[in-house]
Protein backbone atom coordinates (compact mmCIF):
# COMPACT_ATOMS: atom_id res chain seq x y z
CA UNK A 1 0.00 0.00 0.00
CA UNK A 2 1.40 3.35 -1.05
CA UNK A 3 1.47 5.90 1.78
CA UNK A 4 1.88 9.65 1.79
CA UNK A 5 5.42 9.15 3.05
CA UNK A 6 6.17 7.00 0.00
CA UNK A 7 4.93 9.74 -2.30
CA UNK A 8 6.88 12.47 -0.48
CA UNK A 9 10.13 10.46 -0.46
CA UNK A 10 9.67 9.48 -4.12
CA UNK A 11 9.47 13.16 -5.10
CA UNK A 12 12.66 13.81 -3.13
CA UNK A 13 14.46 11.01 -4.95
CA UNK A 14 13.19 12.19 -8.34
CA UNK A 15 14.57 15.66 -7.74
CA UNK A 16 17.94 14.08 -6.92
CA UNK A 17 17.81 12.08 -10.19
CA UNK A 18 17.04 15.19 -12.22
CA UNK A 19 19.80 17.25 -10.58
CA UNK A 20 22.28 14.46 -11.14
CA UNK A 21 21.34 13.86 -14.76
CA UNK A 22 23.55 15.13 -17.57
CA UNK A 23 22.06 18.34 -19.03
CA UNK A 24 22.55 17.27 -22.63
CA UNK A 25 20.78 13.98 -21.95
CA UNK A 26 17.89 15.79 -20.27
CA UNK A 27 17.51 18.20 -23.19
CA UNK A 28 17.64 15.32 -25.68
CA UNK A 29 14.90 13.37 -23.89
CA UNK A 30 12.71 16.47 -23.56
CA UNK A 31 13.25 17.10 -27.28
CA UNK A 32 12.12 13.55 -28.08
CA UNK A 33 8.94 14.05 -26.03
CA UNK A 34 8.38 17.42 -27.70
CA UNK A 35 8.60 15.79 -31.14
CA UNK A 36 6.22 13.07 -29.94
CA UNK A 37 3.69 15.71 -28.89
CA UNK A 38 4.02 17.62 -32.17
CA UNK A 39 3.81 14.38 -34.13
CA UNK A 40 0.55 13.43 -32.42
CA UNK A 41 -1.06 16.87 -32.48
CA UNK A 42 0.31 18.76 -35.48
CA UNK A 43 0.54 16.03 -38.14
CA UNK A 44 -3.01 14.86 -37.44
CA UNK A 45 -4.17 18.47 -37.10
CA UNK A 46 -2.77 19.41 -40.51
CA UNK A 47 -4.27 16.36 -42.20
CA UNK A 48 -7.68 16.98 -40.66
CA UNK A 49 -7.23 20.69 -41.34
CA UNK A 50 -7.32 20.01 -45.08
CA UNK A 51 -10.90 18.79 -44.76
CA UNK A 52 -11.85 21.40 -42.14
CA UNK A 53 -10.48 24.10 -44.45
CA UNK A 54 -12.69 22.78 -47.23
CA UNK A 55 -15.72 22.87 -44.91
CA UNK A 56 -14.80 26.41 -43.92
CA UNK A 57 -14.54 27.53 -47.56
CA UNK A 58 -17.93 26.00 -48.35
CA UNK A 59 -19.55 27.61 -45.31
CA UNK A 60 -18.00 31.04 -45.74
CA UNK A 61 -17.88 31.47 -49.51
CA UNK A 62 -20.28 29.05 -51.20
CA UNK A 63 -23.10 27.43 -49.24
CA UNK A 64 -23.54 29.36 -46.00
CA UNK A 65 -24.92 27.87 -42.78
CA UNK A 66 -28.12 26.57 -44.38
CA UNK A 67 -28.93 25.80 -47.99
CA UNK A 68 -32.44 25.96 -49.39
CA UNK A 69 -32.65 24.22 -52.77
CA UNK A 70 -35.18 22.82 -55.22
CA UNK A 71 -36.68 19.43 -54.49
CA UNK A 72 -35.67 16.51 -56.69
CA UNK A 73 -37.49 16.47 -59.99
CA UNK A 74 -38.72 20.05 -59.51
CA UNK A 75 -37.35 22.98 -61.47
CA UNK A 76 -36.57 25.70 -58.96
CA UNK A 77 -37.94 26.47 -55.50
CA UNK A 78 -41.72 26.71 -55.74
CA UNK A 79 -43.21 29.65 -53.86
CA UNK A 80 -39.77 31.24 -53.64
CA UNK A 81 -41.10 34.47 -52.15
CA UNK A 82 -42.99 32.59 -49.43
CA UNK A 83 -39.81 30.74 -48.43
CA UNK A 84 -37.88 34.03 -48.48
CA UNK A 85 -40.48 35.60 -46.17
CA UNK A 86 -40.20 32.68 -43.73
CA UNK A 87 -36.45 33.18 -43.63
CA UNK A 88 -36.68 36.94 -43.10
CA UNK A 89 -39.11 36.43 -40.23
CA UNK A 90 -36.74 34.10 -38.38
CA UNK A 91 -34.70 36.08 -35.83
CA UNK A 92 -31.74 33.66 -36.13
CA UNK A 93 -31.32 34.37 -39.85
CA UNK A 94 -28.71 37.07 -40.44
CA UNK A 95 -28.85 37.19 -44.23
CA UNK A 96 -30.08 35.36 -47.33
CA UNK A 97 -29.00 35.24 -50.95
CA UNK A 98 -31.36 33.80 -53.58
CA UNK A 99 -29.57 32.29 -56.56
CA UNK A 100 -30.78 31.45 -60.05
CA UNK A 101 -29.19 28.71 -62.15
CA UNK A 102 -29.13 28.31 -65.89
CA UNK A 103 -27.01 26.60 -68.51
CA UNK A 104 -25.22 28.34 -71.34
CA UNK A 105 -22.90 27.85 -74.29
CA UNK A 106 -19.79 30.03 -74.10
CA UNK A 107 -16.76 30.79 -76.26
CA UNK A 108 -14.02 33.39 -76.18
CA UNK A 109 -14.23 36.44 -78.42
CA UNK A 110 -11.20 35.20 -80.35
CA UNK A 111 -12.79 31.82 -81.05
CA UNK A 112 -16.11 33.44 -81.91
CA UNK A 113 -14.65 35.55 -84.72
CA UNK A 114 -11.29 34.06 -85.63
CA UNK A 115 -12.39 31.21 -87.90
CA UNK A 116 -10.26 30.83 -91.02
CA UNK A 117 -12.43 28.15 -92.55
CA UNK A 118 -16.18 28.74 -92.78
CA UNK A 119 -16.75 25.02 -92.24
CA UNK A 120 -14.51 24.94 -89.16
CA UNK A 121 -16.63 24.58 -85.98
CA UNK A 122 -16.10 27.15 -83.27
CA UNK A 123 -14.81 26.03 -79.88
CA UNK A 124 -17.85 26.14 -77.57
CA UNK A 125 -18.15 25.00 -74.00
CA UNK A 126 -21.19 24.17 -71.92
CA UNK A 127 -21.16 26.03 -68.60
CA UNK A 128 -23.40 26.71 -65.63
CA UNK A 129 -24.52 30.25 -64.91
CA UNK A 130 -25.26 31.55 -61.42
CA UNK A 131 -27.45 34.63 -61.19
CA UNK A 132 -27.13 36.51 -57.90
CA UNK A 133 -28.15 39.68 -56.11
CA UNK A 134 -24.59 41.06 -55.79
CA UNK A 135 -25.07 42.94 -52.51
CA UNK A 136 -27.00 40.14 -50.79
CA UNK A 137 -24.52 37.52 -51.98
CA UNK A 138 -21.66 39.64 -50.69
CA UNK A 139 -23.31 39.93 -47.27
CA UNK A 140 -23.84 36.17 -47.01
CA UNK A 141 -20.65 34.74 -48.57
CA UNK A 142 -18.17 37.65 -48.83
CA UNK A 143 -17.61 36.60 -52.44
CA UNK A 144 -15.55 39.71 -53.20
CA UNK A 145 -12.76 38.37 -50.95
CA UNK A 146 -12.32 35.47 -53.37
CA UNK A 147 -11.56 37.57 -56.42
CA UNK A 148 -8.24 36.27 -57.77
CA UNK A 149 -7.99 38.92 -60.47
CA UNK A 150 -10.13 41.92 -61.42
CA UNK A 151 -12.90 43.18 -59.16
CA UNK A 152 -16.36 42.37 -57.80
CA UNK A 153 -19.60 43.90 -59.07
CA UNK A 154 -20.01 47.56 -58.17
CA UNK A 155 -23.13 48.90 -56.47
CA UNK A 156 -24.42 50.18 -59.79
CA UNK A 157 -26.16 47.80 -62.18
CA UNK A 158 -23.68 46.21 -64.60
CA UNK A 159 -25.78 44.55 -67.27
CA UNK A 160 -23.10 42.73 -69.25
CA UNK A 161 -20.35 42.14 -66.70
CA UNK A 162 -19.58 38.69 -65.36
CA UNK A 163 -17.34 36.93 -62.89
CA UNK A 164 -15.84 33.67 -64.07
CA UNK A 165 -14.58 30.79 -61.94
CA UNK A 166 -10.91 29.93 -62.26
CA UNK A 167 -11.64 26.37 -63.42
CA UNK A 168 -13.03 27.85 -66.65
CA UNK A 169 -9.97 29.99 -67.40
CA UNK A 170 -6.95 28.36 -69.05
CA UNK A 171 -4.45 30.56 -67.19
CA UNK A 172 -5.62 29.34 -63.79
CA UNK A 173 -7.45 26.09 -64.51
CA UNK A 174 -6.16 22.60 -63.69
CA UNK A 175 -7.91 21.43 -66.86
CA UNK A 176 -5.52 23.28 -69.17
CA UNK A 177 -6.55 23.21 -72.82
CA UNK A 178 -10.17 22.43 -71.99
CA UNK A 179 -10.63 25.90 -70.44
CA UNK A 180 -11.21 29.28 -72.07
CA UNK A 181 -8.20 31.31 -73.18
CA UNK A 182 -9.41 34.54 -71.56
CA UNK A 183 -8.51 36.89 -68.72
CA UNK A 184 -9.86 39.95 -66.92
CA UNK A 185 -10.86 42.64 -69.40
CA UNK A 186 -11.58 40.18 -72.22
CA UNK A 187 -14.99 39.40 -73.69
CA UNK A 188 -16.83 36.13 -74.12
CA UNK A 189 -19.92 35.27 -76.13
CA UNK A 190 -22.68 33.25 -74.50
CA UNK A 191 -26.01 31.77 -75.49
CA UNK A 192 -27.99 31.45 -72.28
CA UNK A 193 -30.91 29.12 -71.65
CA UNK A 194 -33.48 29.09 -74.43
CA UNK A 195 -31.98 32.09 -76.26
CA UNK A 196 -31.18 31.60 -79.94
CA UNK A 197 -28.46 34.23 -80.29
CA UNK A 198 -25.14 34.93 -78.58
CA UNK A 199 -24.55 37.94 -76.35
CA UNK A 200 -21.29 39.67 -75.55
CA UNK A 201 -20.14 39.78 -71.90
CA UNK A 202 -17.23 41.56 -70.24
CA UNK A 203 -15.06 39.59 -67.76
CA UNK A 204 -14.91 41.82 -64.70
CA UNK A 205 -13.20 39.35 -62.35
CA UNK A 206 -11.94 35.81 -61.86
CA UNK A 207 -13.01 33.87 -58.77
CA UNK A 208 -11.00 31.38 -56.75
CA UNK A 209 -13.07 30.09 -53.84
CA UNK A 210 -11.68 26.52 -53.91
CA UNK A 211 -15.23 25.27 -54.18
CA UNK A 212 -16.80 23.63 -57.21
CA UNK A 213 -19.97 25.56 -56.38
CA UNK A 214 -18.11 28.73 -57.37
CA UNK A 215 -14.95 27.89 -59.34
CA UNK A 216 -16.84 26.01 -62.08
CA UNK A 217 -19.48 28.71 -62.64
CA UNK A 218 -19.95 31.97 -64.44
CA UNK A 219 -21.64 34.50 -62.15
CA UNK A 220 -23.70 37.50 -63.20
CA UNK A 221 -26.41 39.71 -61.67
CA UNK A 222 -29.70 37.81 -61.58
CA UNK A 223 -31.56 40.43 -63.61
CA UNK A 224 -29.03 40.00 -66.43
CA UNK A 225 -29.50 36.24 -66.37
CA UNK A 226 -33.28 36.51 -66.35
CA UNK A 227 -33.22 39.02 -69.20
CA UNK A 228 -31.00 36.98 -71.55
CA UNK A 229 -32.24 33.48 -70.68
CA UNK A 230 -35.54 34.04 -72.54
CA UNK A 231 -37.34 31.51 -70.37
CA UNK A 232 -38.85 33.79 -67.72
CA UNK A 233 -36.97 32.49 -64.68
CA UNK A 234 -39.15 33.15 -61.64
CA UNK A 235 -38.12 30.57 -59.06
CA UNK A 236 -34.76 30.65 -57.37
CA UNK A 237 -32.74 27.45 -57.61
CA UNK A 238 -31.01 28.00 -54.26
CA UNK A 239 -31.07 30.29 -51.27
CA UNK A 240 -27.86 30.54 -49.26
CA UNK A 241 -28.57 31.39 -45.63
CA UNK A 242 -26.24 33.01 -43.09
CA UNK A 243 -27.18 32.55 -39.44
CA UNK A 244 -26.33 34.76 -36.49
CA UNK A 245 -24.99 31.61 -34.81
CA UNK A 246 -23.98 28.66 -36.97
CA UNK A 247 -24.65 26.24 -34.09
CA UNK A 248 -28.37 26.99 -34.51
CA UNK A 249 -28.52 25.40 -37.96
CA UNK A 250 -30.51 22.34 -36.86
CA UNK A 251 -32.97 24.46 -34.87
CA UNK A 252 -33.58 26.90 -37.72
CA UNK A 253 -34.01 23.99 -40.12
CA UNK A 254 -36.62 22.43 -37.80
CA UNK A 255 -38.44 25.77 -37.49
CA UNK A 256 -38.59 26.17 -41.26
CA UNK A 257 -39.90 22.65 -41.76
CA UNK A 258 -42.58 23.19 -39.09
CA UNK A 259 -43.63 26.35 -40.92
CA UNK A 260 -44.11 24.43 -44.15
CA UNK A 261 -40.93 25.31 -46.08
CA UNK A 262 -40.42 21.61 -46.77
CA UNK A 263 -43.44 21.64 -49.09
CA UNK A 264 -41.67 23.91 -51.54
CA UNK A 265 -37.95 23.23 -51.09
CA UNK A 266 -35.24 21.04 -49.62
CA UNK A 267 -33.80 22.50 -46.40
CA UNK A 268 -30.28 21.31 -45.54
CA UNK A 269 -27.54 22.12 -43.07
CA UNK A 270 -24.01 22.49 -44.40
CA UNK A 271 -23.09 18.89 -43.50
CA UNK A 272 -26.19 17.58 -45.28
CA UNK A 273 -25.57 19.72 -48.35
CA UNK A 274 -21.96 18.59 -48.62
CA UNK A 275 -22.84 14.92 -48.12
CA UNK A 276 -20.69 12.11 -46.75
CA UNK A 277 -17.73 12.49 -49.13
CA UNK A 278 -15.78 15.01 -47.04
CA UNK A 279 -16.68 13.14 -43.85
CA UNK A 280 -15.11 10.00 -45.31
CA UNK A 281 -11.96 11.91 -46.25
CA UNK A 282 -11.87 13.43 -42.76
CA UNK A 283 -12.11 9.97 -41.16
CA UNK A 284 -9.32 8.68 -43.40
CA UNK A 285 -7.02 11.60 -42.56
CA UNK A 286 -7.74 11.22 -38.85
CA UNK A 287 -6.72 7.55 -39.05
CA UNK A 288 -3.55 8.41 -40.97
CA UNK A 289 -2.69 11.03 -38.36
CA UNK A 290 -3.26 8.55 -35.54
CA UNK A 291 -1.07 5.92 -37.24
CA UNK A 292 1.77 8.39 -37.81
CA UNK A 293 1.42 9.78 -34.29
CA UNK A 294 1.14 6.28 -32.84
CA UNK A 295 4.45 5.28 -34.40
CA UNK A 296 6.08 8.33 -32.85
CA UNK A 297 4.50 7.51 -29.50
CA UNK A 298 5.87 3.95 -29.62
CA UNK A 299 9.36 5.25 -30.43
CA UNK A 300 9.16 7.74 -27.56
CA UNK A 301 7.94 5.11 -25.08
CA UNK A 302 10.76 2.76 -26.07
CA UNK A 303 13.23 5.62 -25.63
CA UNK A 304 11.91 6.37 -22.13
CA UNK A 305 11.91 2.64 -21.30
CA UNK A 306 15.57 2.29 -22.29
CA UNK A 307 16.61 5.44 -20.43
CA UNK A 308 14.86 4.42 -17.21
CA UNK A 309 16.19 0.86 -17.47
CA UNK A 310 19.78 1.98 -18.09
CA UNK A 311 19.54 4.63 -15.37
CA UNK A 312 18.14 2.18 -12.83
CA UNK A 313 20.64 -0.54 -13.84
CA UNK A 314 23.58 1.80 -13.34
CA UNK A 315 22.28 2.62 -9.87
CA UNK A 316 21.72 -0.90 -8.61
CA UNK A 317 24.10 -0.43 -5.69
CA UNK A 318 22.37 2.84 -4.81
CA UNK A 319 18.95 1.14 -5.05
CA UNK A 320 20.19 -1.73 -2.90
CA UNK A 321 21.37 0.73 -0.23
CA UNK A 322 17.99 2.52 -0.32
CA UNK A 323 16.20 -0.79 0.20
CA UNK A 324 18.66 -1.73 2.92
CA UNK A 325 17.97 1.43 4.98
CA UNK A 326 14.22 0.86 4.79
CA UNK A 327 13.08 2.78 1.71
CA UNK A 328 10.19 0.75 0.28
CA UNK A 329 10.03 -0.58 -3.24
CA UNK A 330 6.88 1.51 -3.76
CA UNK A 331 8.88 4.67 -3.07
CA UNK A 332 11.72 3.73 -5.44
CA UNK A 333 9.32 2.59 -8.15
CA UNK A 334 7.34 5.84 -7.86
CA UNK A 335 10.53 7.90 -8.07
CA UNK A 336 11.35 6.45 -11.48
CA UNK A 337 7.76 6.91 -12.65
CA UNK A 338 7.94 10.61 -11.67
CA UNK A 339 11.31 10.76 -13.40
CA UNK A 340 9.81 9.50 -16.67
CA UNK A 341 6.72 11.70 -16.34
CA UNK A 342 8.95 14.74 -15.77
CA UNK A 343 10.39 14.42 -19.26
CA UNK A 344 6.98 13.84 -20.82
CA UNK A 345 5.38 16.75 -18.96
CA UNK A 346 8.12 19.22 -19.85
CA UNK A 347 7.99 18.11 -23.49
CA UNK A 348 4.20 18.53 -23.60
CA UNK A 349 4.30 21.96 -21.91
CA UNK A 350 6.88 23.21 -24.42
CA UNK A 351 4.76 21.68 -27.20
CA UNK A 352 1.63 23.45 -25.97
CA UNK A 353 3.46 26.78 -25.92
CA UNK A 354 4.79 26.24 -29.46
CA UNK A 355 1.32 25.18 -30.62
CA UNK A 356 -0.44 28.20 -29.14
CA UNK A 357 2.06 30.97 -29.83
CA UNK A 358 3.87 29.79 -32.97
CA UNK A 359 2.01 27.17 -35.01
CA UNK A 360 -1.58 28.38 -34.61
CA UNK A 361 -0.78 32.00 -35.59
CA UNK A 362 1.46 30.85 -38.44
CA UNK A 363 -1.05 28.54 -40.12
CA UNK A 364 -3.86 31.02 -39.49
CA UNK A 365 -1.90 33.64 -41.42
CA UNK A 366 -0.41 31.18 -43.94
CA UNK A 367 -2.89 28.35 -44.65
CA UNK A 368 -1.60 25.50 -46.79
CA UNK A 369 -2.56 26.12 -50.40
CA UNK A 370 -4.34 23.01 -51.69
CA UNK A 371 -6.39 23.03 -54.93
CA UNK A 372 -9.64 22.31 -53.08
CA UNK A 373 -9.12 24.06 -49.74
CA UNK A 374 -6.95 26.28 -47.58
CA UNK A 375 -5.41 23.79 -45.18
CA UNK A 376 -5.48 24.93 -41.56
CA UNK A 377 -4.12 23.50 -38.32
CA UNK A 378 -7.17 21.88 -36.75
CA UNK A 379 -6.32 21.17 -33.13
CA UNK A 380 -9.23 21.79 -30.72
CA UNK A 381 -8.15 21.88 -27.10
CA UNK A 382 -10.17 18.83 -26.04
CA UNK A 383 -8.35 16.77 -28.68
CA UNK A 384 -4.97 18.26 -27.72
CA UNK A 385 -5.35 17.46 -24.03
CA UNK A 386 -6.59 13.96 -24.86
CA UNK A 387 -3.32 13.36 -26.71
CA UNK A 388 -1.34 14.82 -23.81
CA UNK A 389 -3.13 12.33 -21.56
CA UNK A 390 -2.18 9.47 -23.91
CA UNK A 391 1.49 10.55 -23.85
CA UNK A 392 1.52 10.70 -20.05
CA UNK A 393 -0.24 7.32 -19.80
CA UNK A 394 2.25 5.62 -22.09
CA UNK A 395 5.14 7.32 -20.30
CA UNK A 396 3.81 6.08 -16.94
CA UNK A 397 4.14 2.47 -18.09
CA UNK A 398 7.47 3.19 -19.78
CA UNK A 399 8.77 4.24 -16.35
CA UNK A 400 6.98 1.61 -14.27
CA UNK A 401 8.04 -1.54 -16.17
CA UNK A 402 11.85 -1.07 -16.21
CA UNK A 403 11.85 0.13 -12.59
CA UNK A 404 9.91 -2.96 -11.54
CA UNK A 405 12.31 -5.24 -13.42
CA UNK A 406 15.33 -3.77 -11.61
CA UNK A 407 13.63 -3.86 -8.21
CA UNK A 408 13.15 -7.63 -8.42
CA UNK A 409 16.78 -8.14 -7.41
CA UNK A 410 17.26 -8.61 -3.64
CA UNK A 411 18.92 -5.69 -1.79
CA UNK A 412 22.05 -7.67 -0.85
CA UNK A 413 22.62 -8.82 -4.45
CA UNK A 414 22.20 -5.25 -5.71
CA UNK A 415 24.69 -3.93 -3.13
CA UNK A 416 27.22 -6.65 -3.96
CA UNK A 417 26.75 -6.05 -7.70
CA UNK A 418 25.56 -9.60 -8.34
C-alpha positions in Angstrom: 0.0 0.0 0.0 1.4 3.4 -1.0 1.5 5.9 1.8 1.9 9.7 1.8 5.4 9.2 3.0 6.2 7.0 0.0 4.9 9.7 -2.3 6.9 12.5 -0.5 10.1 10.5 -0.5 9.7 9.5 -4.1 9.5 13.2 -5.1 12.7 13.8 -3.1 14.5 11.0 -5.0 13.2 12.2 -8.3 14.6 15.7 -7.7 17.9 14.1 -6.9 17.8 12.1 -10.2 17.0 15.2 -12.2 19.8 17.2 -10.6 22.3 14.5 -11.1 21.3 13.9 -14.8 23.6 15.1 -17.6 22.1 18.3 -19.0 22.6 17.3 -22.6 20.8 14.0 -21.9 17.9 15.8 -20.3 17.5 18.2 -23.2 17.6 15.3 -25.7 14.9 13.4 -23.9 12.7 16.5 -23.6 13.3 17.1 -27.3 12.1 13.5 -28.1 8.9 14.1 -26.0 8.4 17.4 -27.7 8.6 15.8 -31.1 6.2 13.1 -29.9 3.7 15.7 -28.9 4.0 17.6 -32.2 3.8 14.4 -34.1 0.5 13.4 -32.4 -1.1 16.9 -32.5 0.3 18.8 -35.5 0.5 16.0 -38.1 -3.0 14.9 -37.4 -4.2 18.5 -37.1 -2.8 19.4 -40.5 -4.3 16.4 -42.2 -7.7 17.0 -40.7 -7.2 20.7 -41.3 -7.3 20.0 -45.1 -10.9 18.8 -44.8 -11.8 21.4 -42.1 -10.5 24.1 -44.4 -12.7 22.8 -47.2 -15.7 22.9 -44.9 -14.8 26.4 -43.9 -14.5 27.5 -47.6 -17.9 26.0 -48.3 -19.6 27.6 -45.3 -18.0 31.0 -45.7 -17.9 31.5 -49.5 -20.3 29.0 -51.2 -23.1 27.4 -49.2 -23.5 29.4 -46.0 -24.9 27.9 -42.8 -28.1 26.6 -44.4 -28.9 25.8 -48.0 -32.4 26.0 -49.4 -32.6 24.2 -52.8 -35.2 22.8 -55.2 -36.7 19.4 -54.5 -35.7 16.5 -56.7 -37.5 16.5 -60.0 -38.7 20.1 -59.5 -37.4 23.0 -61.5 -36.6 25.7 -59.0 -37.9 26.5 -55.5 -41.7 26.7 -55.7 -43.2 29.7 -53.9 -39.8 31.2 -53.6 -41.1 34.5 -52.1 -43.0 32.6 -49.4 -39.8 30.7 -48.4 -37.9 34.0 -48.5 -40.5 35.6 -46.2 -40.2 32.7 -43.7 -36.4 33.2 -43.6 -36.7 36.9 -43.1 -39.1 36.4 -40.2 -36.7 34.1 -38.4 -34.7 36.1 -35.8 -31.7 33.7 -36.1 -31.3 34.4 -39.9 -28.7 37.1 -40.4 -28.8 37.2 -44.2 -30.1 35.4 -47.3 -29.0 35.2 -50.9 -31.4 33.8 -53.6 -29.6 32.3 -56.6 -30.8 31.4 -60.0 -29.2 28.7 -62.1 -29.1 28.3 -65.9 -27.0 26.6 -68.5 -25.2 28.3 -71.3 -22.9 27.8 -74.3 -19.8 30.0 -74.1 -16.8 30.8 -76.3 -14.0 33.4 -76.2 -14.2 36.4 -78.4 -11.2 35.2 -80.4 -12.8 31.8 -81.1 -16.1 33.4 -81.9 -14.7 35.5 -84.7 -11.3 34.1 -85.6 -12.4 31.2 -87.9 -10.3 30.8 -91.0 -12.4 28.1 -92.6 -16.2 28.7 -92.8 -16.8 25.0 -92.2 -14.5 24.9 -89.2 -16.6 24.6 -86.0 -16.1 27.2 -83.3 -14.8 26.0 -79.9 -17.8 26.1 -77.6 -18.2 25.0 -74.0 -21.2 24.2 -71.9 -21.2 26.0 -68.6 -23.4 26.7 -65.6 -24.5 30.2 -64.9 -25.3 31.6 -61.4 -27.4 34.6 -61.2 -27.1 36.5 -57.9 -28.2 39.7 -56.1 -24.6 41.1 -55.8 -25.1 42.9 -52.5 -27.0 40.1 -50.8 -24.5 37.5 -52.0 -21.7 39.6 -50.7 -23.3 39.9 -47.3 -23.8 36.2 -47.0 -20.7 34.7 -48.6 -18.2 37.7 -48.8 -17.6 36.6 -52.4 -15.5 39.7 -53.2 -12.8 38.4 -51.0 -12.3 35.5 -53.4 -11.6 37.6 -56.4 -8.2 36.3 -57.8 -8.0 38.9 -60.5 -10.1 41.9 -61.4 -12.9 43.2 -59.2 -16.4 42.4 -57.8 -19.6 43.9 -59.1 -20.0 47.6 -58.2 -23.1 48.9 -56.5 -24.4 50.2 -59.8 -26.2 47.8 -62.2 -23.7 46.2 -64.6 -25.8 44.6 -67.3 -23.1 42.7 -69.2 -20.4 42.1 -66.7 -19.6 38.7 -65.4 -17.3 36.9 -62.9 -15.8 33.7 -64.1 -14.6 30.8 -61.9 -10.9 29.9 -62.3 -11.6 26.4 -63.4 -13.0 27.8 -66.7 -10.0 30.0 -67.4 -7.0 28.4 -69.0 -4.5 30.6 -67.2 -5.6 29.3 -63.8 -7.5 26.1 -64.5 -6.2 22.6 -63.7 -7.9 21.4 -66.9 -5.5 23.3 -69.2 -6.5 23.2 -72.8 -10.2 22.4 -72.0 -10.6 25.9 -70.4 -11.2 29.3 -72.1 -8.2 31.3 -73.2 -9.4 34.5 -71.6 -8.5 36.9 -68.7 -9.9 39.9 -66.9 -10.9 42.6 -69.4 -11.6 40.2 -72.2 -15.0 39.4 -73.7 -16.8 36.1 -74.1 -19.9 35.3 -76.1 -22.7 33.3 -74.5 -26.0 31.8 -75.5 -28.0 31.5 -72.3 -30.9 29.1 -71.6 -33.5 29.1 -74.4 -32.0 32.1 -76.3 -31.2 31.6 -79.9 -28.5 34.2 -80.3 -25.1 34.9 -78.6 -24.6 37.9 -76.4 -21.3 39.7 -75.6 -20.1 39.8 -71.9 -17.2 41.6 -70.2 -15.1 39.6 -67.8 -14.9 41.8 -64.7 -13.2 39.4 -62.3 -11.9 35.8 -61.9 -13.0 33.9 -58.8 -11.0 31.4 -56.8 -13.1 30.1 -53.8 -11.7 26.5 -53.9 -15.2 25.3 -54.2 -16.8 23.6 -57.2 -20.0 25.6 -56.4 -18.1 28.7 -57.4 -15.0 27.9 -59.3 -16.8 26.0 -62.1 -19.5 28.7 -62.6 -20.0 32.0 -64.4 -21.6 34.5 -62.2 -23.7 37.5 -63.2 -26.4 39.7 -61.7 -29.7 37.8 -61.6 -31.6 40.4 -63.6 -29.0 40.0 -66.4 -29.5 36.2 -66.4 -33.3 36.5 -66.3 -33.2 39.0 -69.2 -31.0 37.0 -71.5 -32.2 33.5 -70.7 -35.5 34.0 -72.5 -37.3 31.5 -70.4 -38.8 33.8 -67.7 -37.0 32.5 -64.7 -39.2 33.1 -61.6 -38.1 30.6 -59.1 -34.8 30.7 -57.4 -32.7 27.5 -57.6 -31.0 28.0 -54.3 -31.1 30.3 -51.3 -27.9 30.5 -49.3 -28.6 31.4 -45.6 -26.2 33.0 -43.1 -27.2 32.5 -39.4 -26.3 34.8 -36.5 -25.0 31.6 -34.8 -24.0 28.7 -37.0 -24.6 26.2 -34.1 -28.4 27.0 -34.5 -28.5 25.4 -38.0 -30.5 22.3 -36.9 -33.0 24.5 -34.9 -33.6 26.9 -37.7 -34.0 24.0 -40.1 -36.6 22.4 -37.8 -38.4 25.8 -37.5 -38.6 26.2 -41.3 -39.9 22.7 -41.8 -42.6 23.2 -39.1 -43.6 26.4 -40.9 -44.1 24.4 -44.1 -40.9 25.3 -46.1 -40.4 21.6 -46.8 -43.4 21.6 -49.1 -41.7 23.9 -51.5 -37.9 23.2 -51.1 -35.2 21.0 -49.6 -33.8 22.5 -46.4 -30.3 21.3 -45.5 -27.5 22.1 -43.1 -24.0 22.5 -44.4 -23.1 18.9 -43.5 -26.2 17.6 -45.3 -25.6 19.7 -48.3 -22.0 18.6 -48.6 -22.8 14.9 -48.1 -20.7 12.1 -46.8 -17.7 12.5 -49.1 -15.8 15.0 -47.0 -16.7 13.1 -43.8 -15.1 10.0 -45.3 -12.0 11.9 -46.2 -11.9 13.4 -42.8 -12.1 10.0 -41.2 -9.3 8.7 -43.4 -7.0 11.6 -42.6 -7.7 11.2 -38.8 -6.7 7.5 -39.1 -3.5 8.4 -41.0 -2.7 11.0 -38.4 -3.3 8.5 -35.5 -1.1 5.9 -37.2 1.8 8.4 -37.8 1.4 9.8 -34.3 1.1 6.3 -32.8 4.4 5.3 -34.4 6.1 8.3 -32.9 4.5 7.5 -29.5 5.9 4.0 -29.6 9.4 5.3 -30.4 9.2 7.7 -27.6 7.9 5.1 -25.1 10.8 2.8 -26.1 13.2 5.6 -25.6 11.9 6.4 -22.1 11.9 2.6 -21.3 15.6 2.3 -22.3 16.6 5.4 -20.4 14.9 4.4 -17.2 16.2 0.9 -17.5 19.8 2.0 -18.1 19.5 4.6 -15.4 18.1 2.2 -12.8 20.6 -0.5 -13.8 23.6 1.8 -13.3 22.3 2.6 -9.9 21.7 -0.9 -8.6 24.1 -0.4 -5.7 22.4 2.8 -4.8 19.0 1.1 -5.1 20.2 -1.7 -2.9 21.4 0.7 -0.2 18.0 2.5 -0.3 16.2 -0.8 0.2 18.7 -1.7 2.9 18.0 1.4 5.0 14.2 0.9 4.8 13.1 2.8 1.7 10.2 0.8 0.3 10.0 -0.6 -3.2 6.9 1.5 -3.8 8.9 4.7 -3.1 11.7 3.7 -5.4 9.3 2.6 -8.2 7.3 5.8 -7.9 10.5 7.9 -8.1 11.3 6.4 -11.5 7.8 6.9 -12.7 7.9 10.6 -11.7 11.3 10.8 -13.4 9.8 9.5 -16.7 6.7 11.7 -16.3 9.0 14.7 -15.8 10.4 14.4 -19.3 7.0 13.8 -20.8 5.4 16.8 -19.0 8.1 19.2 -19.9 8.0 18.1 -23.5 4.2 18.5 -23.6 4.3 22.0 -21.9 6.9 23.2 -24.4 4.8 21.7 -27.2 1.6 23.4 -26.0 3.5 26.8 -25.9 4.8 26.2 -29.5 1.3 25.2 -30.6 -0.4 28.2 -29.1 2.1 31.0 -29.8 3.9 29.8 -33.0 2.0 27.2 -35.0 -1.6 28.4 -34.6 -0.8 32.0 -35.6 1.5 30.9 -38.4 -1.1 28.5 -40.1 -3.9 31.0 -39.5 -1.9 33.6 -41.4 -0.4 31.2 -43.9 -2.9 28.4 -44.7 -1.6 25.5 -46.8 -2.6 26.1 -50.4 -4.3 23.0 -51.7 -6.4 23.0 -54.9 -9.6 22.3 -53.1 -9.1 24.1 -49.7 -6.9 26.3 -47.6 -5.4 23.8 -45.2 -5.5 24.9 -41.6 -4.1 23.5 -38.3 -7.2 21.9 -36.8 -6.3 21.2 -33.1 -9.2 21.8 -30.7 -8.2 21.9 -27.1 -10.2 18.8 -26.0 -8.4 16.8 -28.7 -5.0 18.3 -27.7 -5.4 17.5 -24.0 -6.6 14.0 -24.9 -3.3 13.4 -26.7 -1.3 14.8 -23.8 -3.1 12.3 -21.6 -2.2 9.5 -23.9 1.5 10.5 -23.9 1.5 10.7 -20.1 -0.2 7.3 -19.8 2.3 5.6 -22.1 5.1 7.3 -20.3 3.8 6.1 -16.9 4.1 2.5 -18.1 7.5 3.2 -19.8 8.8 4.2 -16.4 7.0 1.6 -14.3 8.0 -1.5 -16.2 11.8 -1.1 -16.2 11.8 0.1 -12.6 9.9 -3.0 -11.5 12.3 -5.2 -13.4 15.3 -3.8 -11.6 13.6 -3.9 -8.2 13.2 -7.6 -8.4 16.8 -8.1 -7.4 17.3 -8.6 -3.6 18.9 -5.7 -1.8 22.1 -7.7 -0.8 22.6 -8.8 -4.5 22.2 -5.3 -5.7 24.7 -3.9 -3.1 27.2 -6.7 -4.0 26.7 -6.0 -7.7 25.6 -9.6 -8.3 
